[in-house]
Amino acid sequence: METPPSKDWISLDWEQVGDGLNLQTSRTSERLNQIDRVRANGVGDHVSLPQLVVCGDQSAGKSSVLEGISGIPFPRQDGLCTRFATEIILRHDPGDHHATAMIIPHMSRTADEKTRLSAFRQQIREFTELPSIIEAAAKLMGVRGHGTEPDAPAFSADVLRLELVSNTGLHLTIVDLPGLISVSEIEEDVQLVQDLVDSYLENSRTIILAVVPASSDVDTQGIIQRARRFDTGGHRTVGIITKPDLINVGTESRVARLANNLDSTRLNLGFFLVKNPSPAELEKGITLSQRRKAELEFFSTGAWKGQSIDPSRIGIDSLRVFLQDLLDSHIEHELPRVREDVRRLLNEVNNELVDLGMERSSPNQIRVYLTRISSNLHNLVKAGVEGAYAGHEAAFFHVNCDDISVRLRAAIHMKNEKFAAYMRQQSEKRQVVAEEDLETEEAEEGQLLITDEQMTSWVRKIYHETRGRELPGTHNYSMLTELFHTQSERWDGISHRHVDSVISLVSRFIDSALAFVVKDPKVRQSLTQGIKATLAINAQEAYGELDKLLQDEARHPITYNHYYTDNIQKARLDRSKQDLKVSMDGAIRDEWNGKFHVSNSQDEISRLLSSLQDRVIVDMTERACMDARTDLAAYYKVAMKSFVDNVCRQVIERHILAKLANVFEPVTVSNYTDDDLLRLAAESQQIRNCRAEALQLKDALEQSLRDLGV
């Protein structure tokens, strides 16, 4: 880079900044004013706005081009303006004169680092202060070589912003980026610079001023290739050829072809050829007007005179005229998109404020806040319990994938139906299966798979163990009790598992409801603890009710359900029909030679009755056991249905669901002390900062929409 002059830097001369640059027409002026007002609102940090970016390889002459466009003399001392991006914001305001330097931290910085870097703000009184300001910024950013550790990064993704407000005649943002490097001892430095440059080039609202030195082969300049990658249409890349005075004699024609856009490397917007001030001219403190004159004389004489270069493509003034028209069309094209982005961001900020909720600094504010939460939670939970999914909070009840836990009543129905089906099909201690399935079927936990014959043997065993004073052919009343208690002993584990699953479902539902109603994680966590404690009490009462039901089933069987007697009568009738069929089949086979025909004569009817009577074998023990087994099946079915209904109604509905909507009532909030309120829901400093920033950004966005004519 050029060596700095020995004389003092130029004072902050507002006449020079932007003087005579003419980068606006009457049409462009209003658009630039609109963009400037949006940027002044602070929205430019959140929404991409039209800007010029000067970029190229190291020592390509970027700072000189930047100075020629903006009128601001930049330090050229090696290492000053090349270690991080420098944004130059020119704002036209005849009634205000100030220049400010500040640091915009990169998004990758921690919260503490952002606070520390954002605190950097210095007023610029004269341009001689720029080197020391840049040095201080580099040190604060932690750039290597500026009072930092030897292994510190050589470049920073943070941005130094120089904001100059005065009668500049310009409303413009220009960005000076670190020069691209292709070789470095530290590979991370190369990648960091590339990523930083790319982050600007990929912005569709950036006009890329790709600076390439005339002394180098343009094909070797990485900035041209990078610009083509991000600006595939070539609508926003302008090539700028610098340092034509440093090329070898006789190579002017090569540079002229490039300037005329006739070289193999071409740009849709073409190239401009400019001459940077020489070190001697910088030493003398060349002014902008002197620079123009020297540049004109250079291209009007010597070898350059006969190169037939398009005059509109030579000199910094021609570049400014071209940028005027390019900015005009560029801003006209981008302005509607800027408006849309501002609207979109405003919607996001409004949603963020909704999520943050109302301010909660004082106990009274917190009490109102928690009362509102309790009311919203009550309505939401009530809707879930009642199955009213299409109401005011329909968004909450939207089902994702196969998890319907947010639709509580539907999920409860599914669990209860699954519980009822399991009780009907798998709840018996001894499950009768076909003999051929005995080895292949898998028993449930605590269940025995037996054949019909084994079931009969077990009933016979209990019959003998429970005999009392009853007459032969009948069974003791205690036999049914013992059979039923044994067969139903799995009900305890099955019902407890069902209640466990319902309580887990309700817990997930409450978690989802709290997440929907309470956006502050800290408040949600605090409220969850109290609500879960209430749920635990409800669960304990539900388990107590279930234990009472199980104790009822552990007493002697009792029922007045007519289905019990109906089932017994039906079973005994079916058994009688089966016995009669067996007797008839035997009689026909043995006494009628397989062909049975009975006329309506008394003799044949008597013969049939005698034949059947001879085949009736009465085993009083077997008869008693068969009756006991029939009674067991009938009572088990009736008792099982009653138990299922009682679990669903008296345990789940009464103790879990009926109380659910009141787990966090407004009356609970009214009983909180001020200390309780502050402990539960006082917002953190971080939340207060987020709300303040969101409100500030909301105001800025709303003002920006007005500034943009929306």
C-alpha positions in Angstrom: 0.0 0.0 0.0 1.0 3.6 -0.4 3.2 5.2 2.3 1.5 7.8 4.5 2.5 11.5 4.1 4.6 13.0 6.7 2.4 16.1 7.1 -0.6 16.1 9.4 -3.9 14.7 8.2 -6.5 16.9 6.6 -8.8 18.5 9.1 -12.5 17.5 9.0 -13.5 19.8 6.1 -17.2 19.4 5.4 -16.7 21.3 2.2 -14.6 18.5 0.9 -16.7 15.5 2.0 -18.9 14.8 -0.9 -18.2 18.2 -2.5 -18.7 18.0 -6.2 -19.3 14.3 -6.3 -22.8 14.6 -7.8 -23.9 11.1 -7.0 -27.6 12.0 -7.1 -30.2 13.4 -9.5 -33.5 14.9 -8.5 -35.1 11.5 -9.0 -32.4 9.7 -7.1 -32.3 12.2 -4.3 -35.7 11.3 -2.8 -35.0 7.6 -3.0 -31.6 8.1 -1.4 -33.2 10.2 1.3 -35.7 7.4 1.9 -33.0 4.8 2.2 -30.9 7.2 4.4 -33.8 7.8 6.7 -34.3 4.1 7.1 -30.7 3.7 7.8 -30.8 6.6 10.3 -33.6 4.7 12.1 -31.1 1.9 12.8 -33.0 -0.5 10.5 -29.9 -1.0 8.3 -28.5 -3.3 10.9 -31.5 -5.7 10.4 -32.5 -5.2 6.8 -30.2 -5.2 3.9 -30.1 -1.7 2.3 -28.5 -0.6 -1.0 -24.8 0.1 -0.6 -21.5 0.3 -2.5 -18.8 -2.2 -1.5 -15.2 -1.7 -2.6 -13.3 -5.0 -2.7 -10.3 -6.6 -4.3 -7.0 -8.2 -3.6 -4.5 -6.8 -1.1 -2.7 -3.6 -2.3 -5.1 -3.3 -5.3 -5.8 0.4 -4.6 -9.1 0.1 -2.9 -8.6 2.9 -0.4 -7.7 5.3 -3.2 -10.9 4.4 -5.1 -12.9 4.8 -1.9 -11.4 8.2 -1.2 -12.1 9.3 -4.8 -15.7 8.3 -4.5 -16.4 9.7 -1.0 -14.0 12.5 -0.7 -12.7 11.1 2.6 -8.9 10.7 3.0 -8.2 7.3 4.4 -5.0 6.2 6.1 -2.8 4.1 3.9 -0.5 2.9 6.5 -0.1 -0.9 6.2 -2.4 -2.8 8.5 -4.8 0.0 9.4 -7.8 -0.3 7.1 -7.3 -3.8 5.9 -8.0 -5.9 9.0 -11.8 -5.5 9.2 -14.6 -4.0 7.2 -15.0 -0.3 7.4 -18.5 1.1 6.6 -18.6 4.8 5.6 -22.1 6.2 6.0 -22.6 9.6 4.4 -25.8 11.4 5.4 -27.0 14.6 4.0 -28.3 17.0 6.7 -27.6 20.7 6.3 -28.7 21.4 9.9 -26.4 18.9 11.5 -22.6 18.4 11.5 -21.0 15.4 13.3 -18.8 12.5 12.6 -18.9 9.3 14.7 -16.9 6.1 14.8 -18.4 3.0 16.3 -18.0 -0.8 16.2 -20.7 -3.1 15.0 -20.0 -6.5 16.6 -20.3 -9.6 14.5 -23.3 -11.9 15.3 -20.8 -14.7 16.4 -19.7 -12.6 19.4 -20.9 -13.5 22.8 -23.4 -11.2 24.6 -20.6 -9.7 26.8 -18.4 -9.1 23.8 -21.2 -7.4 22.0 -21.8 -5.1 24.9 -18.1 -4.3 25.2 -17.6 -3.6 21.5 -20.9 -1.7 21.1 -19.7 0.7 23.8 -17.0 1.9 21.5 -18.1 5.3 20.2 -15.8 8.2 19.3 -16.5 11.6 17.8 -14.2 12.5 14.9 -13.1 16.1 15.0 -10.5 15.9 12.2 -9.3 13.3 9.9 -5.9 13.2 11.6 -7.7 11.2 14.3 -8.6 8.3 11.9 -5.4 6.3 12.4 -5.7 6.4 16.2 -9.4 5.5 16.0 -8.7 2.6 13.7 -5.9 1.4 16.0 -8.2 1.6 19.0 -10.9 -0.3 17.2 -8.5 -3.0 16.1 -7.2 -3.4 19.6 -10.7 -3.7 21.0 -11.6 -6.3 18.3 -8.6 -8.3 19.3 -6.8 -8.1 16.0 -3.3 -9.5 16.0 -0.5 -7.0 16.1 -2.6 -4.4 18.0 -1.6 -5.1 21.6 -3.1 -8.5 21.5 -1.8 -12.0 22.0 0.5 -13.4 19.2 -2.0 -16.1 18.4 -4.9 -13.7 18.0 -6.7 -13.6 14.6 -5.2 -11.3 12.0 -8.7 -10.2 10.8 -11.9 -9.5 12.5 -15.5 -10.1 11.3 -16.6 -7.0 13.3 -17.3 -3.7 11.4 -15.9 -0.2 12.0 -18.6 2.2 11.1 -17.7 5.8 10.3 -20.9 7.9 10.1 -20.6 11.4 8.7 -23.6 13.7 8.9 -23.5 17.1 7.3 -24.2 19.0 4.1 -22.5 16.3 2.1 -25.0 16.2 -0.8 -24.9 12.5 -0.4 -26.9 9.8 1.2 -24.7 6.8 0.7 -23.1 3.8 2.4 -19.8 2.6 1.1 -17.9 -0.4 2.6 -14.2 -0.9 2.4 -13.4 -4.6 2.8 -10.1 -6.3 3.7 -8.1 -7.3 0.7 -8.4 -10.9 -0.4 -5.3 -12.9 0.3 -4.4 -16.2 -1.5 -1.3 -17.2 0.5 -0.8 -17.0 4.3 1.0 -18.9 7.0 -2.3 -19.1 8.8 -5.0 -20.7 6.7 -7.7 -19.4 9.0 -6.8 -15.9 8.0 -7.4 -16.6 4.3 -10.8 -18.2 5.1 -11.9 -15.5 7.4 -11.3 -12.8 4.8 -13.0 -14.8 2.2 -16.0 -15.4 4.4 -16.2 -11.7 5.3 -16.0 -10.5 1.7 -18.6 -13.2 0.7 -21.0 -12.0 3.3 -21.2 -8.6 1.6 -21.1 -9.9 -2.0 -24.0 -12.3 -1.5 -26.3 -9.4 -0.5 -28.4 -8.7 -3.6 -28.5 -5.0 -2.6 -24.8 -4.6 -2.7 -23.2 -2.9 -5.8 -19.8 -4.6 -6.1 -16.9 -2.3 -7.0 -14.3 -4.9 -7.9 -10.9 -3.3 -7.9 -8.1 -4.9 -9.9 -4.6 -3.4 -10.5 -3.6 -2.8 -14.1 -0.2 -4.4 -13.4 -1.8 -7.8 -12.7 -3.5 -10.4 -14.9 -7.2 -9.9 -14.3 -7.7 -13.7 -14.5 -5.6 -14.1 -11.4 -7.8 -11.6 -9.4 -10.0 -13.6 -7.1 -12.5 -10.8 -6.7 -13.7 -11.1 -10.3 -14.5 -14.8 -9.8 -16.1 -14.3 -6.5 -18.3 -11.4 -7.9 -19.4 -13.7 -10.7 -20.4 -16.4 -8.2 -22.7 -14.1 -6.2 -23.8 -11.8 -9.1 -24.5 -14.4 -11.7 -26.6 -12.0 -13.7 -23.8 -9.4 -13.7 -26.3 -6.6 -12.8 -24.4 -5.2 -9.9 -20.6 -5.7 -10.5 -18.5 -2.8 -11.8 -14.8 -3.4 -12.6 -12.3 -0.7 -11.6 -8.8 -0.9 -13.0 -6.2 0.9 -10.8 -2.5 1.8 -10.9 -2.1 2.2 -14.7 1.0 4.2 -14.1 2.8 1.2 -12.7 2.5 -1.1 -15.7 5.4 -2.0 -18.0 5.8 0.2 -21.0 4.1 -1.3 -24.1 1.4 -3.2 -22.2 -1.1 -0.3 -22.4 -3.0 -2.0 -25.2 -3.7 -5.0 -22.9 -5.2 -2.7 -20.2 -7.1 -0.7 -22.9 -8.8 -3.9 -24.1 -9.9 -4.7 -20.6 -11.1 -1.1 -20.0 -13.1 -1.4 -23.3 -14.5 -4.7 -22.1 -13.0 -6.5 -25.1 -10.8 -8.8 -23.1 -11.6 -12.5 -22.4 -12.7 -11.4 -19.0 -15.8 -9.3 -19.5 -18.4 -7.8 -17.2 -22.0 -6.8 -18.1 -21.4 -3.4 -16.5 -17.9 -3.1 -17.9 -14.6 -1.7 -16.4 -13.4 1.8 -15.5 -9.8 2.9 -15.6 -8.7 5.3 -12.9 -5.3 6.6 -11.8 -4.4 6.7 -8.1 -2.5 9.6 -6.7 1.2 8.8 -6.6 3.2 8.8 -3.3 4.7 12.2 -4.3 1.2 13.6 -4.9 0.1 12.2 -1.6 3.1 13.7 0.1 2.1 17.1 -1.2 -1.5 16.6 0.1 -3.2 16.5 -3.3 -6.8 17.7 -3.3 -9.7 16.2 -5.2 -9.7 18.9 -7.9 -5.9 18.4 -8.3 -6.5 14.6 -8.5 -9.0 15.1 -11.3 -6.6 17.4 -13.3 -3.6 15.0 -12.9 -5.7 12.1 -13.9 -7.0 13.9 -17.1 -3.5 14.9 -18.1 -2.2 11.3 -17.6 -4.7 9.7 -19.9 -4.5 12.5 -22.5 -0.8 12.2 -23.1 1.8 9.6 -23.9 1.0 6.0 -24.7 -2.5 6.3 -23.4 -3.5 8.9 -25.9 -3.8 6.6 -28.8 -5.5 3.6 -27.1 -9.0 4.5 -28.2 -10.4 3.9 -24.8 -14.0 5.0 -24.3 -13.7 8.4 -22.6 -16.8 7.6 -20.5 -14.8 4.8 -18.9 -11.7 6.8 -17.9 -11.2 8.6 -14.6 -12.9 8.9 -11.2 -15.4 11.5 -12.5 -16.6 9.1 -15.2 -17.0 6.4 -12.5 -19.1 8.8 -10.4 -21.4 9.6 -13.3 -21.9 6.0 -14.1 -22.5 5.2 -10.4 -25.2 7.9 -10.4 -27.2 6.1 -13.0 -26.5 2.7 -11.6 -27.6 3.8 -8.1 -30.7 5.3 -9.6 -31.9 2.1 -11.3 -30.6 -0.1 -8.5 -32.5 1.7 -5.7 -35.6 1.9 -7.9 -35.4 -1.9 -8.3 -34.7 -2.7 -4.7 -36.9 -0.2 -2.9 -40.1 -2.3 -3.1 -38.2 -5.3 -1.7 -36.8 -3.2 1.1 -40.3 -2.2 2.0 -41.4 -5.9 2.0 -38.4 -6.8 4.2 -39.3 -4.1 6.7 -42.9 -5.3 6.9 -41.7 -8.9 7.4 -39.3 -7.9 10.1 -41.9 -5.8 11.8 -44.2 -8.8 12.0 -41.4 -10.8 13.5 -40.7 -8.1 16.1 -44.4 -8.0 17.0 -44.5 -11.7 17.4 -41.4 -11.5 19.6 -43.1 -8.9 21.8 -46.1 -11.1 22.1 -43.8 -13.9 23.2 -42.1 -11.7 25.7 -45.4 -10.7 27.2 -46.2 -7.6 29.2 -43.7 -5.8 31.3 -43.1 -7.3 34.8 -41.1 -5.0 36.9 -43.4 -4.4 39.9 -45.5 -6.9 41.9 -48.7 -5.4 40.6 -47.6 -5.9 37.0 -46.6 -9.4 37.8 -50.0 -10.1 39.5 -51.8 -8.9 36.4 -49.5 -10.9 34.2 -50.0 -14.1 36.2 -53.7 -13.6 36.4 -53.8 -13.4 32.6 -51.8 -16.5 32.3 -54.0 -18.4 34.8 -57.1 -17.4 32.8 -55.6 -18.4 29.5 -54.3 -21.6 30.9 -57.7 -22.4 32.4 -59.5 -21.8 29.1 -57.0 -23.8 27.1 -57.0 -26.8 29.5 -60.8 -26.7 29.7 -61.0 -26.9 26.0 -58.7 -29.8 25.9 -60.6 -31.7 28.6 -63.9 -31.0 26.8 -62.6 -31.8 23.4 -63.3 -28.3 22.0 -60.4 -28.1 19.6 -61.8 -25.5 17.1 -62.1 -22.6 19.4 -60.0 -19.5 20.0 -56.8 -21.4 20.6 -57.2 -23.8 17.6 -53.5 -23.4 16.8 -52.5 -25.1 20.0 -54.6 -28.2 19.1 -52.9 -28.7 15.8 -51.6 -32.3 15.7 -48.0 -32.9 14.7 -47.2 -36.4 13.3 -49.0 -39.1 15.3 -48.8 -37.4 18.7 -52.3 -36.3 19.7 -51.5 -35.5 23.3 -52.5 -31.9 22.8 -56.0 -33.1 22.0 -56.4 -34.4 25.5 -60.0 -35.8 25.4 -59.3 -37.7 22.2 -56.1 -39.1 23.6 -57.9 -40.1 26.9 -60.5 -41.9 24.8 -57.9 -43.8 23.0 -56.2 -44.9 26.2 -59.4 -45.9 27.9 -60.5 -47.9 24.9 -57.2 -49.6 24.8 -57.5 -50.4 28.5 -61.0 -51.7 28.1 -60.0 -53.9 25.2 -57.0 -55.3 27.1 -59.2 -56.1 30.1 -61.7 -58.0 27.9 -59.1 -60.0 26.1 -56.0 -60.4 28.3 -56.9 -59.6 31.9 -57.6 -63.2 33.2 -54.9 -64.9 35.3 -55.5 -68.2 33.5 -56.1 -67.7 29.8 -57.6 -70.7 27.9 -56.1 -71.3 24.5 -56.2 -74.2 22.0 -53.8 -77.0 22.7 -52.1 -76.5 19.3 -51.4 -72.8 20.2 -50.0 -73.5 23.7 -46.4 -73.5 22.6 -46.6 -70.6 20.1 -48.7 -68.1 22.0 -46.9 -65.7 24.3 -48.3 -65.1 27.8 -48.7 -61.6 29.2 -46.9 -60.6 32.3 -48.2 -62.6 35.3 -50.5 -64.7 33.0 -50.8 -68.5 32.6 -51.7 -70.0 29.3 -53.6 -73.3 29.8 -55.8 -75.6 27.8 -59.6 -76.2 28.4 -58.8 -79.5 30.1 -56.3 -77.8 32.4 -58.8 -75.1 33.3 -61.3 -77.8 34.2 -58.7 -79.5 36.4 -57.9 -76.3 38.2 -61.6 -75.6 38.9 -62.0 -79.2 40.2 -59.1 -78.7 42.5 -60.6 -75.5 44.0 -64.0 -77.3 44.3 -62.4 -80.0 46.5 -60.5 -77.4 48.6 -63.6 -75.3 49.3 -66.2 -78.0 50.0 -68.4 -77.3 53.1 -71.9 -78.5 54.0 -73.4 -78.2 50.6 -75.0 -81.3 49.0 -73.3 -83.2 46.2 -73.7 -81.5 42.8 -73.5 -78.0 44.2 -70.6 -75.8 45.1 -69.8 -73.7 48.2 -70.3 -69.9 47.9 -66.7 -69.4 48.7 -65.6 -71.4 45.6 -66.7 -68.6 43.3 -65.0 -66.0 45.5 -61.7 -67.8 45.3 -62.0 -68.5 41.6 -62.8 -64.9 40.8 -60.0 -63.4 43.1 -57.5 -65.7 41.5 -58.6 -64.9 37.9 -58.7 -61.1 38.6 -55.4 -60.7 40.5 -53.8 -59.1 37.4 -56.3 -56.2 37.5 -54.1 -54.4 40.0 -51.1 -54.1 37.8 -53.1 -53.5 34.6 -55.2 -50.7 36.1 -52.2 -49.0 37.8 -50.3 -49.0 34.5 -53.3 -47.5 32.8 -53.6 -44.7 35.4 -49.8 -44.2 35.1 -50.1 -43.7 31.4 -53.0 -41.2 31.8 -51.1 -39.2 34.3 -48.1 -39.1 32.0 -50.3 -38.0 29.1 -51.8 -35.3 31.3 -48.4 -34.1 32.3 -47.3 -33.8 28.7 -50.5 -31.9 27.9 -49.9 -29.5 30.7 -46.3 -29.0 29.6 -47.5 -28.2 26.0 -50.2 -25.9 27.4 -47.7 -24.0 29.6 -45.3 -23.7 26.6 -48.1 -22.2 24.5 -49.4 -19.8 27.2 -46.1 -18.8 29.0 -43.4 -17.7 26.6 -40.8 -16.8 29.3 -38.9 -20.0 30.1 -38.0 -18.9 33.6 -41.6 -18.1 34.5 -42.8 -21.3 32.8 -40.3 -23.3 34.9 -41.4 -21.6 38.1 -45.1 -22.1 37.4 -44.5 -25.7 36.3 -43.1 -26.6 39.7 -46.2 -25.5 41.5 -48.6 -26.9 38.9 -46.8 -30.3 38.9 -47.1 -30.4 42.7 -50.9 -29.9 42.4 -51.0 -32.6 39.7 -49.1 -34.9 42.1 -51.7 -34.4 44.8 -54.5 -35.2 42.2 -52.6 -38.3 41.1 -52.2 -39.4 44.7 -55.9 -39.1 45.2 -56.6 -41.0 42.0 -54.4 -43.9 43.1 -56.2 -43.9 46.5 -59.5 -44.1 44.6 -58.1 -47.0 42.5 -57.0 -48.8 45.6 -60.5 -48.6 47.0 -61.9 -50.1 43.8 -59.4 -52.9 44.0 -60.4 -53.5 47.7 -64.0 -53.7 46.6 -63.1 -56.4 44.1 -61.2 -58.3 46.8 -64.4 -58.7 48.8 -67.0 -61.4 48.1 -68.7 -61.2 44.7 -71.8 -59.2 44.5 -73.9 -58.0 41.6 -77.5 -57.1 40.7 -76.8 -56.9 37.0 -79.3 -59.0 35.2 -76.7 -59.8 32.6 -75.1 -62.1 35.2 -78.1 -64.4 35.4 -78.7 -64.0 31.6 -75.2 -65.1 30.9 -75.5 -68.1 33.3 -78.9 -69.2 31.7 -77.5 -68.8 28.2 -74.3 -70.8 29.1 -76.3 -73.6 30.7 -78.7 -73.7 27.8 -75.8 -73.9 25.4 -74.3 -76.7 27.5 -77.6 -78.6 27.5 -77.9 -78.3 23.7 -74.4 -79.6 23.4 -75.1 -82.6 25.7 -78.2 -83.4 23.8 -76.4 -83.2 20.5 -73.7 -85.6 21.8 -76.4 -88.1 23.0 -78.3 -87.9 19.8 -75.2 -88.5 17.7 -74.3 -91.5 19.7 -77.8 -93.0 19.6 -78.1 -92.5 15.8 -74.7 -94.1 15.3 -75.3 -97.1 17.6 -79.0 -97.8 17.4 -80.2 -96.5 14.1 -77.2 -97.5 12.0 -76.4 -93.9 11.2 -79.8 -93.3 9.7 -82.4 -91.7 12.0 -86.1 -91.4 11.3 -88.8 -91.2 14.0 -92.5 -91.3 13.0 -95.1 -89.7 15.2 -95.9 -93.0 16.9 -95.7 -93.4 20.7 -93.5 -96.5 20.4 -90.8 -94.7 18.4 -90.9 -91.7 20.7 -90.6 -93.9 23.8 -87.7 -95.8 22.1 -85.9 -92.5 21.5 -86.4 -91.3 25.1 -85.2 -94.6 26.5 -82.1 -94.5 24.2 -81.2 -90.9 25.4 -81.8 -91.8 29.1 -79.5 -94.7 28.8 -76.8 -92.3 27.7 -77.2 -89.6 30.4 -74.3 -90.1 32.9 -74.6 -88.0 36.0 -71.3 -87.1 37.7 -72.3 -84.8 40.5 -68.7 -83.5 41.1 -68.3 -82.8 37.4 -71.7 -81.1 37.3 -70.8 -78.8 40.2 -67.5 -77.9 38.7 -69.1 -77.1 35.3 -71.7 -74.9 37.0 -68.9 -73.2 39.0 -67.0 -72.5 35.8 -70.1 -71.1 34.2 -70.8 -68.9 37.2 -67.2 -67.7 37.2 -67.3 -66.7 33.5 -70.6 -64.9 33.9 -69.6 -63.0 37.0 -66.1 -62.2 35.7 -67.5 -60.6 32.6 -70.0 -58.4 34.5 -67.4 -57.4 37.2 -64.7 -56.6 34.7 -67.0 -54.2 32.7 -68.0 -52.5 36.0 -64.4 -52.2 37.0 -63.3 -50.7 33.7 -66.1 -48.1 33.9 -65.3 -47.3 37.5 -61.6 -46.8 36.8 -62.4 -44.5 33.9 -65.1 -42.5 35.7 -64.2 -42.6 39.4 -60.4 -42.5 39.1 -59.5 -40.7 35.9 -62.5 -38.4 35.4 -63.1 -37.6 39.1 -59.6 -37.1 40.3 -57.5 -36.2 37.2 -59.5 -34.6 34.5 -62.3 -32.9 36.5 -59.7 -31.0 38.5 -57.3 -30.3 35.7 -58.6 -26.9 34.5 -58.1 -25.5 38.0 -54.5 -26.5 38.6 -53.5 -22.8 38.4 -56.5 -20.6 39.3 -56.7 -16.8 39.4 -57.6 -17.1 43.1 -54.2 -18.7 43.6 -52.5 -15.7 42.1 -54.4 -13.3 44.4 -53.1 -15.1 47.4 -49.4 -14.7 46.4 -47.3 -12.2 48.4 -45.2 -9.7 46.7 -42.1 -11.8 47.4 -43.9 -14.8 45.8 -44.7 -12.8 42.7 -41.2 -11.5 42.3 -39.8 -15.0 42.8 -42.1 -16.6 40.3 -42.3 -14.1 37.4 -40.0 -11.1 37.8 -38.4 -10.7 34.4 -34.6 -10.9 34.1 -32.4 -8.0 33.0 -31.9 -9.9 29.7 -35.7 -10.0 29.1 -36.0 -6.3 29.9 -33.2 -5.6 27.5 -34.8 -7.7 24.8 -38.1 -6.0 25.2 -36.5 -2.5 25.1 -34.6 -3.4 22.0 -37.7 -5.0 20.4 -39.8 -1.9 21.2 -37.1 0.4 19.9 -36.8 -1.7 16.7 -40.5 -1.7 16.3 -40.7 2.1 16.5 -37.8 2.3 14.0 -39.5 -0.2 11.6 -42.8 1.6 11.8 -41.1 4.9 11.2 -39.2 3.4 8.3 -42.4 2.2 6.7 -43.6 5.8 6.9 -40.3 7.0 5.5 -40.7 4.6 2.6 -44.1 5.9 1.8 -46.1 2.9 3.0 
